[in-house]
Amino acid sequence: MTEWLIDLMEALGAPGAGIAIALENLFPPLPSEVILPLAGFTASQGEMNLLAVLLWTTAGSVVGALALYGVGALLGRERTLALAARIPLVKVTDIARTEEWFRKHGRKTVFFGRMIPIFRSLISVPAGVERMPLGSFTLLTTAGSLLWNTVFVLTGWALGEHWSLVEAYVGMGTNAVIATVLLAVLVFAGVRLAERRKGRHALRG
């Protein structure tokens, strides 16, 4: 992957880094913690302009996020409810509560979500489903992405040839996020199964 990224940036310069980040939004297995520090390191070698890297990678983040927002908008509320109804242990009321929560905290979620591994991409879909005003979504996505990208690009610039250290440390954070999500899913499933058992006992009684 690193060789492919290097080839892309050598061929296209800063726009190549932007394309890589746009793809990272659509395909999360492409990690921004590799792309951004590598772009920063490349800029530190004088092969790309630092400001151009920041602008292009942020533009790539926004383009990728808008594409996923479009997926959410096309999916829409009715299809989302229909899909949720087919998921074991999920109730329509869960979706309603999620919608209400998103209406209250959607702006903060979109902004800070751009700085959380895995959720960086996924947060754009519910924003589209809920039809968050496109202007607000774009502004918040741009601000959050610019902050995230700047930190990682400048870290790669500062670390130089040791830029790959970023991946190791962020990888630990990503694993922590995955573990937290899995734990939350297990707790949710446990609570919902307990509710079902209670309901069955009440009917028998």
Backbone as CSV, one residue per row, in Angstrom:
resi,resn,N_x,N_y,N_z,CA_x,CA_y,CA_z,C_x,C_y,C_z
1,MET,0.823,-1.196,0.000,0.000,0.000,0.000,0.864,1.257,0.000
2,THR,1.943,1.220,0.805,2.830,2.382,0.877,3.452,2.671,-0.479
3,GLU,3.851,1.616,-1.181,4.451,1.808,-2.505,3.435,2.414,-3.470
4,TRP,2.194,1.942,-3.386,1.146,2.486,-4.260,0.913,3.961,-3.965
5,LEU,0.888,4.330,-2.690,0.687,5.728,-2.305,1.833,6.600,-2.779
6,ILE,3.067,6.078,-2.637,4.242,6.826,-3.086,4.173,7.044,-4.597
7,ASP,3.819,5.994,-5.329,3.697,6.108,-6.791,2.634,7.137,-7.168
8,LEU,1.500,7.109,-6.439,0.399,8.031,-6.735,0.828,9.481,-6.503
9,MET,1.531,9.705,-5.392,1.966,11.070,-5.076,3.110,11.528,-5.977
10,GLU,3.947,10.596,-6.381,5.014,10.955,-7.319,4.428,11.331,-8.673
11,ALA,3.369,10.642,-9.063,2.763,10.896,-10.371,1.919,12.167,-10.378
12,LEU,1.164,12.398,-9.300,0.197,13.497,-9.289,0.502,14.602,-8.285
13,GLY,1.445,14.358,-7.380,1.759,15.360,-6.369,0.666,15.438,-5.313
14,ALA,0.415,16.646,-4.800,-0.584,16.841,-3.745,-1.977,16.355,-4.149
15,PRO,-2.409,16.542,-5.418,-3.713,15.995,-5.803,-3.788,14.469,-5.620
16,GLY,-2.656,13.788,-5.784,-2.625,12.343,-5.561,-2.942,11.999,-4.118
17,ALA,-2.415,12.813,-3.179,-2.732,12.603,-1.766,-4.217,12.846,-1.519
18,GLY,-4.781,13.849,-2.197,-6.205,14.131,-2.070,-7.061,12.987,-2.574
19,ILE,-6.680,12.387,-3.702,-7.416,11.245,-4.250,-7.357,10.064,-3.273
20,ALA,-6.178,9.837,-2.699,-6.020,8.733,-1.749,-6.932,8.922,-0.538
21,ILE,-7.041,10.149,-0.040,-7.892,10.422,1.121,-9.368,10.291,0.758
22,ALA,-9.742,10.707,-0.464,-11.134,10.527,-0.903,-11.479,9.037,-0.922
23,LEU,-10.563,8.218,-1.414,-10.777,6.771,-1.445,-10.821,6.191,-0.040
24,GLU,-10.028,6.760,0.865,-10.001,6.296,2.256,-11.365,6.485,2.913
25,ASN,-12.058,7.572,2.557,-13.398,7.799,3.099,-14.375,6.739,2.617
26,LEU,-14.216,6.314,1.367,-15.127,5.339,0.783,-14.751,3.908,1.141
27,PHE,-13.448,3.688,1.359,-12.950,2.357,1.699,-12.079,2.475,2.945
28,PRO,-12.701,2.452,4.151,-11.958,2.651,5.406,-10.715,1.797,5.597
29,PRO,-10.626,0.575,4.976,-9.369,-0.166,5.133,-8.140,0.596,4.627
30,LEU,-8.351,1.599,3.757,-7.240,2.484,3.394,-7.061,3.472,4.536
31,PRO,-6.027,3.345,5.364,-5.941,4.153,6.575,-5.358,5.548,6.348
32,SER,-6.061,6.555,6.861,-5.549,7.927,6.758,-4.285,8.100,7.587
33,GLU,-4.121,7.256,8.637,-2.915,7.375,9.463,-1.660,6.922,8.730
34,VAL,-1.821,6.334,7.553,-0.674,6.038,6.679,-0.547,7.125,5.612
35,ILE,-1.664,7.472,4.991,-1.647,8.419,3.871,-1.157,9.797,4.307
36,LEU,-1.715,10.330,5.389,-1.422,11.711,5.784,0.022,11.907,6.271
37,PRO,0.526,11.061,7.187,1.932,11.245,7.593,2.905,11.049,6.429
38,LEU,2.588,10.104,5.542,3.447,9.892,4.373,3.453,11.140,3.490
39,ALA,2.288,11.754,3.325,2.213,12.988,2.543,3.017,14.098,3.216
40,GLY,2.934,14.157,4.558,3.721,15.156,5.286,5.204,14.938,5.135
41,PHE,5.625,13.679,5.215,7.044,13.353,5.026,7.492,13.721,3.616
42,THR,6.680,13.381,2.630,7.013,13.699,1.235,7.155,15.205,1.045
43,ALA,6.257,15.965,1.699,6.342,17.428,1.619,7.616,17.940,2.287
44,SER,8.029,17.285,3.378,9.248,17.726,4.077,10.494,17.510,3.231
45,GLN,10.398,16.594,2.249,11.528,16.348,1.348,11.540,17.310,0.166
46,GLY,10.569,18.226,0.142,10.501,19.219,-0.924,9.843,18.723,-2.187
47,GLU,9.237,17.528,-2.125,8.621,16.962,-3.326,7.184,17.436,-3.521
48,MET,6.580,17.990,-2.450,5.241,18.560,-2.548,5.186,19.797,-1.663
49,ASN,4.272,20.696,-2.001,4.076,21.888,-1.192,3.179,21.547,0.003
50,LEU,3.602,21.937,1.200,2.882,21.572,2.416,1.452,22.117,2.407
51,LEU,1.284,23.376,2.050,-0.052,23.968,2.026,-0.948,23.251,1.012
52,ALA,-0.367,22.911,-0.136,-1.133,22.194,-1.160,-1.579,20.831,-0.645
53,VAL,-0.712,20.174,0.115,-1.062,18.868,0.691,-2.258,19.016,1.622
54,LEU,-2.228,20.027,2.480,-3.320,20.236,3.428,-4.629,20.542,2.695
55,LEU,-4.552,21.377,1.676,-5.755,21.749,0.928,-6.325,20.570,0.154
56,TRP,-5.451,19.827,-0.523,-5.925,18.715,-1.346,-6.447,17.554,-0.499
57,THR,-5.775,17.247,0.603,-6.255,16.144,1.440,-7.592,16.509,2.101
58,THR,-7.751,17.778,2.476,-9.033,18.196,3.050,-10.130,18.154,1.992
59,ALA,-9.801,18.574,0.783,-10.772,18.487,-0.320,-11.157,17.033,-0.578
60,GLY,-10.170,16.131,-0.525,-10.459,14.706,-0.709,-11.373,14.169,0.371
61,SER,-11.147,14.614,1.625,-12.011,14.197,2.737,-13.444,14.636,2.500
62,VAL,-13.614,15.872,2.066,-14.956,16.418,1.851,-15.663,15.698,0.696
63,VAL,-14.935,15.451,-0.390,-15.523,14.752,-1.543,-15.989,13.350,-1.133
64,GLY,-15.133,12.629,-0.407,-15.507,11.288,0.050,-16.700,11.322,0.983
65,ALA,-16.722,12.302,1.895,-17.838,12.424,2.833,-19.136,12.765,2.116
66,LEU,-19.065,13.631,1.115,-20.262,13.997,0.356,-20.819,12.792,-0.410
67,ALA,-19.930,11.944,-0.904,-20.379,10.738,-1.605,-21.171,9.840,-0.658
68,LEU,-20.678,9.674,0.574,-21.381,8.844,1.549,-22.656,9.523,2.048
69,TYR,-22.636,10.835,2.133,-23.851,11.590,2.467,-24.912,11.301,1.399
70,GLY,-24.484,11.276,0.152,-25.405,10.967,-0.941,-25.983,9.568,-0.820
71,VAL,-25.160,8.607,-0.383,-25.648,7.240,-0.174,-26.747,7.241,0.892
72,GLY,-26.488,7.969,1.990,-27.482,8.051,3.054,-28.765,8.718,2.594
73,ALA,-28.625,9.789,1.799,-29.798,10.506,1.295,-30.619,9.622,0.356
74,LEU,-29.944,8.828,-0.486,-30.645,7.927,-1.387,-31.325,6.790,-0.623
75,LEU,-30.656,6.340,0.427,-31.226,5.273,1.258,-32.522,5.762,1.908
76,GLY,-32.464,6.959,2.506,-33.656,7.565,3.081,-34.157,6.902,4.349
77,ARG,-35.080,7.576,5.010,-35.584,7.110,6.296,-36.391,5.830,6.169
78,GLU,-37.257,5.745,5.173,-38.133,4.575,5.046,-37.331,3.304,4.797
79,ARG,-36.349,3.372,3.899,-35.521,2.184,3.636,-34.703,1.824,4.869
80,THR,-34.225,2.846,5.591,-33.448,2.593,6.808,-34.301,1.853,7.832
81,LEU,-35.546,2.291,8.009,-36.453,1.615,8.943,-36.738,0.185,8.496
82,ALA,-36.904,-0.002,7.184,-37.172,-1.339,6.658,-35.981,-2.273,6.894
83,LEU,-34.786,-1.749,6.682,-33.582,-2.550,6.924,-33.418,-2.856,8.404
84,ALA,-33.671,-1.845,9.240,-33.524,-2.035,10.685,-34.489,-3.101,11.200
85,ALA,-35.681,-3.154,10.605,-36.694,-4.122,11.044,-36.238,-5.559,10.793
86,ARG,-35.309,-5.743,9.870,-34.822,-7.091,9.547,-33.630,-7.503,10.402
87,ILE,-33.083,-6.559,11.154,-31.903,-6.866,11.969,-32.357,-7.444,13.302
88,PRO,-31.875,-8.637,13.657,-32.282,-9.251,14.930,-31.999,-8.338,16.119
89,LEU,-32.937,-8.291,17.053,-32.838,-7.564,18.322,-32.967,-6.039,18.187
90,VAL,-33.069,-5.538,16.958,-33.219,-4.093,16.761,-34.694,-3.756,16.593
91,LYS,-35.129,-2.712,17.302,-36.518,-2.265,17.215,-36.591,-0.940,16.461
92,VAL,-37.750,-0.672,15.894,-37.954,0.598,15.212,-37.786,1.754,16.196
93,THR,-38.142,1.521,17.461,-37.983,2.572,18.474,-36.517,2.936,18.688
94,ASP,-35.628,1.958,18.458,-34.190,2.257,18.557,-33.794,3.280,17.503
95,ILE,-34.323,3.103,16.297,-34.023,4.040,15.214,-34.607,5.407,15.528
96,ALA,-35.813,5.423,16.085,-36.454,6.697,16.434,-35.632,7.446,17.471
97,ARG,-35.125,6.724,18.460,-34.288,7.372,19.488,-32.989,7.883,18.875
98,THR,-32.430,7.099,17.968,-31.203,7.521,17.295,-31.440,8.788,16.480
99,GLU,-32.572,8.831,15.791,-32.914,10.008,14.995,-33.053,11.242,15.882
100,GLU,-33.727,11.072,17.000,-33.922,12.198,17.914,-32.587,12.683,18.455
101,TRP,-31.727,11.723,18.795,-30.399,12.084,19.307,-29.604,12.831,18.236
102,PHE,-29.716,12.358,16.989,-28.950,12.985,15.914,-29.463,14.398,15.641
103,ARG,-30.775,14.599,15.773,-31.330,15.937,15.562,-30.766,16.933,16.589
104,LYS,-30.546,16.426,17.811,-30.046,17.304,18.881,-28.537,17.507,18.810
105,HIS,-27.812,16.458,18.443,-26.346,16.494,18.534,-25.651,16.262,17.193
106,GLY,-26.402,16.326,16.090,-25.834,15.998,14.784,-24.652,16.860,14.387
107,ARG,-24.712,18.151,14.672,-23.616,19.047,14.281,-22.313,18.665,14.983
108,LYS,-22.399,18.462,16.293,-21.196,18.071,17.045,-20.702,16.697,16.593
109,THR,-21.655,15.806,16.306,-21.292,14.448,15.898,-20.528,14.455,14.587
110,VAL,-20.997,15.243,13.626,-20.321,15.313,12.324,-18.926,15.910,12.487
111,PHE,-18.815,16.978,13.265,-17.512,17.637,13.436,-16.513,16.728,14.145
112,PHE,-16.877,16.241,15.331,-15.942,15.417,16.106,-15.810,14.018,15.520
113,GLY,-16.865,13.558,14.828,-16.787,12.242,14.208,-15.708,12.150,13.148
114,ARG,-15.358,13.288,12.542,-14.293,13.308,11.540,-12.927,13.016,12.146
115,MET,-12.858,12.971,13.476,-11.580,12.749,14.144,-11.555,11.438,14.926
116,ILE,-12.510,10.557,14.629,-12.564,9.256,15.302,-12.376,8.158,14.257
117,PRO,-11.347,7.323,14.421,-11.133,6.236,13.454,-12.406,5.419,13.251
118,ILE,-12.595,4.928,12.048,-13.745,4.126,11.619,-14.977,5.012,11.432
119,PHE,-15.358,5.756,12.482,-16.540,6.607,12.392,-16.336,7.795,11.465
120,ARG,-15.090,8.096,11.130,-14.803,9.225,10.246,-15.604,9.130,8.951
121,SER,-15.675,7.940,8.420,-16.417,7.733,7.173,-17.895,7.496,7.437
122,LEU,-18.184,6.634,8.412,-19.549,6.178,8.630,-20.504,7.296,9.033
123,ILE,-20.007,8.328,9.703,-20.881,9.382,10.217,-21.601,10.125,9.091
124,SER,-21.055,10.088,7.895,-21.678,10.804,6.772,-22.990,10.160,6.333
125,VAL,-23.124,8.856,6.548,-24.323,8.152,6.084,-25.572,8.576,6.864
126,PRO,-25.555,8.525,8.222,-26.746,8.992,8.943,-27.046,10.466,8.712
127,ALA,-26.006,11.262,8.470,-26.241,12.672,8.153,-27.050,12.800,6.871
128,GLY,-26.769,11.920,5.903,-27.527,11.922,4.663,-28.938,11.397,4.855
129,VAL,-29.064,10.333,5.653,-30.388,9.768,5.930,-31.291,10.820,6.567
130,GLU,-30.724,11.583,7.517,-31.492,12.606,8.224,-31.590,13.910,7.442
131,ARG,-30.976,13.918,6.267,-30.998,15.112,5.409,-30.525,16.369,6.156
132,MET,-29.420,16.230,6.879,-28.810,17.409,7.491,-28.566,18.433,6.395
133,PRO,-28.836,19.727,6.635,-28.604,20.732,5.594,-27.210,20.583,4.991
134,LEU,-27.154,20.506,3.675,-25.901,20.205,2.986,-24.820,21.226,3.295
135,GLY,-25.203,22.499,3.397,-24.220,23.534,3.707,-23.577,23.318,5.059
136,SER,-24.408,23.017,6.071,-23.884,22.774,7.419,-23.006,21.534,7.436
137,PHE,-23.469,20.474,6.768,-22.687,19.242,6.727,-21.322,19.477,6.093
138,THR,-21.307,20.186,4.975,-20.045,20.443,4.267,-19.107,21.288,5.113
139,LEU,-19.635,22.325,5.770,-18.808,23.201,6.601,-18.211,22.443,7.780
140,LEU,-19.040,21.668,8.475,-18.563,20.923,9.642,-17.576,19.829,9.233
141,THR,-17.844,19.180,8.111,-16.935,18.150,7.611,-15.594,18.750,7.220
142,THR,-15.639,19.903,6.570,-14.399,20.577,6.164,-13.574,20.964,7.386
143,ALA,-14.237,21.536,8.400,-13.516,21.976,9.606,-12.903,20.792,10.345
144,GLY,-13.702,19.732,10.554,-13.181,18.560,11.261,-12.075,17.864,10.492
145,SER,-12.249,17.763,9.180,-11.245,17.102,8.339,-9.946,17.904,8.288
146,LEU,-10.074,19.227,8.193,-8.884,20.070,8.148,-8.062,19.914,9.426
147,LEU,-8.751,19.862,10.568,-8.048,19.705,11.846,-7.345,18.351,11.914
148,TRP,-8.077,17.285,11.590,-7.506,15.922,11.607,-6.329,15.820,10.644
149,ASN,-6.514,16.274,9.416,-5.476,16.160,8.397,-4.240,16.963,8.767
150,THR,-4.451,18.164,9.303,-3.319,19.021,9.657,-2.447,18.364,10.716
151,VAL,-3.085,17.782,11.735,-2.327,17.124,12.809,-1.456,16.012,12.245
152,PHE,-2.009,15.179,11.378,-1.268,14.017,10.876,-0.241,14.394,9.812
153,VAL,-0.572,15.349,8.974,0.394,15.787,7.962,1.597,16.444,8.640
154,LEU,1.337,17.320,9.612,2.438,17.996,10.308,3.255,17.023,11.155
155,THR,2.588,15.999,11.688,3.329,14.977,12.437,4.270,14.224,11.511
156,GLY,3.793,13.881,10.329,4.657,13.226,9.337,5.798,14.120,8.914
157,TRP,5.511,15.413,8.768,6.546,16.408,8.427,7.622,16.444,9.513
158,ALA,7.185,16.458,10.788,8.123,16.569,11.912,8.925,15.288,12.126
159,LEU,8.288,14.129,11.936,8.974,12.858,12.184,9.924,12.464,11.061
160,GLY,9.707,13.016,9.884,10.595,12.697,8.764,10.558,11.232,8.411
161,GLU,11.708,10.601,8.335,11.792,9.197,7.930,11.112,8.252,8.914
162,HIS,10.790,8.752,10.112,10.114,7.921,11.115,8.603,8.135,11.096
163,TRP,8.076,8.646,9.987,6.647,8.949,9.884,5.754,7.746,10.164
164,SER,6.255,6.540,9.894,5.430,5.332,10.057,5.106,5.044,11.523
165,LEU,5.798,5.718,12.460,5.481,5.530,13.876,4.037,5.935,14.173
166,VAL,3.531,6.880,13.392,2.156,7.362,13.603,1.167,6.217,13.481
167,GLU,1.376,5.371,12.484,0.446,4.262,12.241,0.356,3.347,13.451
168,ALA,1.502,3.085,14.079,1.518,2.171,15.226,0.699,2.723,16.384
169,TYR,0.889,4.017,16.693,0.181,4.606,17.826,-1.302,4.781,17.533
170,VAL,-1.636,5.229,16.331,-3.048,5.397,15.979,-3.729,4.038,15.880
171,GLY,-2.960,3.022,15.471,-3.518,1.676,15.399,-4.030,1.219,16.760
172,MET,-3.318,1.575,17.823,-3.773,1.218,19.169,-5.088,1.917,19.490
173,GLY,-5.195,3.182,19.075,-6.438,3.923,19.285,-7.592,3.312,18.502
174,THR,-7.304,2.899,17.260,-8.333,2.262,16.436,-8.807,0.962,17.066
175,ASN,-7.874,0.174,17.587,-8.242,-1.078,18.246,-9.108,-0.817,19.474
176,ALA,-8.793,0.271,20.186,-9.592,0.626,21.366,-11.017,0.988,20.953
177,VAL,-11.153,1.716,19.836,-12.486,2.079,19.337,-13.264,0.826,18.951
178,ILE,-12.605,-0.096,18.238,-13.258,-1.342,17.816,-13.709,-2.149,19.039
179,ALA,-12.821,-2.239,20.053,-13.156,-2.987,21.263,-14.346,-2.360,21.981
180,THR,-14.384,-1.030,22.030,-15.498,-0.332,22.685,-16.811,-0.587,21.955
181,VAL,-16.756,-0.545,20.622,-17.962,-0.794,19.826,-18.448,-2.224,20.035
182,LEU,-17.537,-3.180,19.997,-17.920,-4.588,20.205,-18.532,-4.792,21.584
183,LEU,-17.947,-4.153,22.592,-18.484,-4.268,23.949,-19.891,-3.682,24.019
184,ALA,-20.079,-2.519,23.369,-21.402,-1.880,23.361,-22.433,-2.779,22.673
185,VAL,-22.023,-3.426,21.567,-22.931,-4.329,20.853,-23.303,-5.519,21.733
186,LEU,-22.312,-6.068,22.435,-22.578,-7.211,23.315,-23.515,-6.829,24.456
187,VAL,-23.301,-5.645,25.034,-24.174,-5.177,26.118,-25.592,-4.973,25.597
188,PHE,-25.691,-4.335,24.406,-27.010,-4.102,23.794,-27.737,-5.425,23.562
189,ALA,-27.007,-6.404,22.990,-27.618,-7.711,22.710,-28.044,-8.392,24.006
190,GLY,-27.211,-8.297,25.030,-27.543,-8.916,26.312,-28.793,-8.311,26.932
191,VAL,-28.883,-6.981,26.904,-30.060,-6.289,27.462,-31.317,-6.658,26.683
192,ARG,-31.200,-6.656,25.336,-32.376,-6.946,24.519,-32.836,-8.398,24.694
193,LEU,-31.910,-9.350,24.819,-32.284,-10.745,25.053,-32.953,-10.917,26.417
194,ALA,-32.435,-10.177,27.415,-33.036,-10.236,28.747,-34.467,-9.697,28.703
195,GLU,-34.698,-8.633,27.916,-36.043,-8.065,27.771,-36.987,-9.082,27.127
196,ARG,-36.473,-9.812,26.126,-37.305,-10.819,25.450,-37.702,-11.935,26.408
197,ARG,-36.724,-12.391,27.217,-37.017,-13.469,28.167,-38.067,-13.004,29.178
198,LYS,-37.920,-11.744,29.635,-38.871,-11.197,30.588,-40.274,-11.159,29.987
199,GLY,-40.345,-10.720,28.711,-41.631,-10.644,28.035,-42.284,-12.009,27.897
200,ARG,-41.484,-13.044,27.602,-42.018,-14.398,27.446,-42.556,-14.920,28.777
201,HIS,-41.789,-14.649,29.868,-42.228,-15.095,31.191,-43.526,-14.404,31.581
202,ALA,-43.643,-13.115,31.224,-44.865,-12.356,31.566,-46.067,-12.927,30.826
203,LEU,-45.877,-13.341,29.552,-46.980,-13.913,28.773,-47.412,-15.262,29.335
204,ARG,-46.420,-16.042,29.766,-46.735,-17.355,30.335,-47.456,-17.224,31.664
205,GLY,-47.044,-16.155,32.429,-47.668,-15.937,33.725,-49.111,-15.494,33.570
